[in-house]
Amino acid sequence: MLFLLTNDDGVDSPGIERLAFRLSQHGEVYVVAPERERSAAGHSITMHKPIRARYKGEPVNRVKVWETSGSPADCVVVGIFDLLPRKPDLVVSGINLGPNLGEDLTYSGTVSGAMEGYLCDISSLAISLNTFVDPDWETASIVAEEVVKSAVELDFLVLLNVNVPNCPLFRIKGFSLTSLGKRRYISRLSKRTDPFGRPYYWIGGVLEEIPPQEGTDVWAVENQMVSISPLTLDLTDYRMLESLKPLVNKLEANFLPR
């Protein structure tokens, strides 16, 4: 079994180190990760400057580690098409410090690393821990190991987004297949002034208190369940296809020659 690991927290993050150690007991592990934190990088790829990759050796149980100057998606491309000896059996992105839930997936470098593996026809997982403080890496890595062991046995292509509650292992109440919930932020943009009187902006915000709908990823982690959301990259809104036919008919009537 050959695993490709990446993340958006950087190659030296404890999350990817714990994950690499766990998976090294089940196969050959290659880590190809950004040299620095690339959180909220989304599905960006580097096209207008070179990507550098540096081999860091085998610091964890014969795990081969590379760091790159690129994004998580860049790391997966470089790993699959050059650094690994063959196509990996599974791409795993994480373990991320902080959740990747609901609409936040569109910003996530962690999820985008898994998406890039999926685009290369490789089953891929994104794994995140639902906290930014006092992370329980032991619980997260044990859960991640079990999810990976089950995922490699599937005989079809999957893209899974996994979120783990930040609690001791014995407090986890189970696993839940989920849809994406709602995440909304208050005061997303803060305008400030630097010492020279020039304006600058800080994007962030505080999560709005929205009661989570049962069956969503937000609901699952709040109820101390591991959330597993199957994702697809088809962004088509099929519900709108029929509703938009009058619009297309009007456009044709206005622009096509009579």
N, C-alpha and C positions, 0 to 999 in steps of 0.2 A: 504494500500500500504506500502510495506517495502523496504527501500533503503539501500544498502551498499555502503559507500563512502570510497575511498582511494586516495592516491596521491604519488608523489615521492619528493615533496617539504618539507615533514615533517608534523607531526600532528598539529603543531601550525601555519601553513601557513595561511595567510588571505584568500587565494583562497578557501581552503576547508571549512573554517569557514563561508564565505559568502554563499557558495553552500549549506552547511548543514542548515543554517537558512532558505534559500529559500525553500528547499525541505521539511523542517519540517512542512510547511504549507499544505502539500499535503499527508503526511503519516508519518510513523515511520522511523526515521533515525538512523542508526548505522555508526559511523566513526571508521574504523580500519586502521591506517596509521603508517608509520615508525616514530620512535622517533626522527630521524634526517633526513636531506636531503639525498635522494638516487637518485638524478638525474643521467641519463645515466646508470642506473643499468640494463637496458634491461629486458629480461624475466628470470632473475636469480631467483632461489629458494635456500633456505638454507637446505642442506642435512647433513652436517658433524658437526653441533653444534646445541645446543638447541635454540629455538626461545622463547623469553620471551614476555609476553603480560601484560600490566598494565592498569587497569581501571582508567580513569581520571575523571569520573563523568559525569554530564550533564550540561556543561557550556553554551550551546546555546539552548534555547527553547526546553528543554526535549530531546535533542540529546545525545545519549549515545556514549561516546568517549573512544576508546582504543588506546594505542600506543604500538607498538611492536618493537623488535630488528631486524626484518626481512625486506625483500624487499617488494615493492608493491605487487608482485605476492604472496609472503608469507602471506601478510595481508589479501588478498582475500580468500586464502585457510583457514586460521585460522578463519576468520569471518564466512564463509559459513558453515564450518564443526564443529564449536564449539561455537563461541560467540553469533551468532544470534539465536533467538528463532525458526526460520524456514528459509527455502530457500528464499532469497530476490527476489522481483519482478524485480529489476533492479540493476546492478552494475554501479556506476559512478566514474570515476577516474579523479581528478582535483579539482578545476580549476588550471591548471599549469601556473606558471610564465614563459613565453616563448613559442614560437610556437613548434608544432610537425608536421612537414611538410615533404613530400617527403621521401627520403631514411633515414632521421633522425628517422623515426619510428622504425627502427631496434635497435636503442640504447635506446629508450624512456622507462623509468620506468612507466611513466603515461599511455602510450598506453599498456604496458605489464600488468598493473593492470587490464585494461578492457579485455585484451585477456584472462586472467586467469578466469574471470567471464564467458566469452563466452565458454571456454573449459568445464565449469561446466554447460553448457546448460542454461545460463541465458543471456538475452539480456544485452549488456554492452556498455557504452559510455566512450570515453576519451575526455576531454574538456580542451583546452589550449587557452591562451591569447597571441596574437602575439606581445609581447614586453618583454623586461627585465628591462625597466625603466619606472617610472611614470604609473603604471598599472591602468586602469579604471576598478576596480573590480565591480563597480555597473553595468556597461554595460554587462560585462562578466557573472555576476550572473543572470541577468534578461534573457539574451539570453539562458543561460544554463537551467534555469527553464522552458522556453518555449519549448526547444528541448526535455527535459525529459518528459514533459507533453504529447507531441505528440508521443514520442517513446513508452511510456507505453501502448498506445492504439493499437500498432501494434500486429497482431496475428501471427507473425512469428519471429524467432530468428534473431537478428541483432548484428553486431559489428560495431560501428560508431566512426570515428575519427573526432572531431569537433574542428575547429580553429576559434577564434573570433577576428576580427580586434580591435586594441586598439584605440577606438575613442568614442565620446559621442554617446548615443543610437540613436539620431536623424540623425546621419551621416551614419549609417549602411544602405547600399543600397539594402539589400535583403539576401536571402539564396541560396546557390548554391551547387548542387550535383556534386562532383568533383572526379577526379582520382588523383593519387599521382604525384607531380611534381618532378623536379630535384633540388638537393641540393649538391653542391660541395664546398670543402674548400681548401684554399690556405695555404701553410706552416702549415700543420696539426701537425707536430712534431717539437718541439723546444728543442735542446740539450743545457744544461747549466752545469755549474760547481759549486759545493758547496764550502764553505770556506776551506774545507780540500783537495780540488783539485780533488774530485771524481765527475764523470759525473752523471747527472740525466736528466730526460726528462719531458717535459710538453706537453700534448696533448691538442690541441685546434684548432686554425686556424681562418681565416677570410673567410666569405662566398664569393665565386666567383660570379661575376655579370653575371648571365645567364638570358636572357629575358624569362619570364615565358610563358609557352604555355597556351593559352586560354582553360578553362575547367579544369585546374589543381587546386589543393589546394593552391599552391603558388600564382597563378594568382588571385584567388578569394579574398584572404585576402589583396593583394596589391591593389585591386579595392574595398576595404571596404565592402566586402560581407562575410557573415559567410559561411565557407567551411564545408560541411558534406561529408566525404568520407566513403563509405561502404567498410569494409575490410573482407578478408578471410584468414584463416590460412593455406590453401592448397598452398604450395610453389612450386608445380610442374610446370615446364615450358612445357606446353602442345604443344607449337609450335615446340619444339625440339624433341618430341617423334619420329616423322617420320624421321627427319634428322639424328638421331643417330642410326637408324637401321643398316646401313653399319658397324658402329663400333661394334655393338653387334654381327653381323654376322661374322666379322673378329675374334673377341674374341672366338666365338664358334668354328670356323674352326681351331684356333691355339691350343685350350686347350681341346676340347672334343675328346675322343678316336675315331679313324677312324675304 
